[in-house]
Amino acid sequence: MKDIEYGYIRLKLKDVMEEQEISINRLACRAEMQRTQLKAYINENMQRVDLAVMARLCYVLECELPDLIEYIHP
């Protein structure tokens, strides 16, 4: 079977945080997350995205899911 390039998902959390000028500490507190978990999302260094976490981030940042996540075509 031939390998197919499917593209990838990019989290734009760092961009949104910079736009809103919100610190890691403040966002972690408001979203009730550990800083280490939040850093993993910021650095896109996790294997799976937790939808409950994404919902909290959208709520706290007052944004929509497409503001935080993007599909990059191959």
C-alpha positions, 0 to 999 in steps of 0.5 A, a space after each residue: 500500500 502506498 503512503 499518503 500524505 494526509 496533512 496535519 493539524 496545527 494548534 494556534 493557541 500560542 498565536 491567540 494568546 499573543 493577540 490577547 496578551 494573556 500569560 501562561 500563568 493567567 490562562 492556566 489559572 482561568 482554564 483550570 489547567 496545569 502549566 505543564 499541560 498548557 505548555 504542551 498545547 502551546 508547543 503542540 507537543 501532545 499526541 491527542 487533543 482533549 475536547 474538554 480542554 479545547 472547550 475550556 480554552 475557547 470559553 476562557 479566550 472567548 473564541 471559537 474552535 477554528 480560532 485555535 485549530 487548523 488543518 494544513 493540507 499536504 
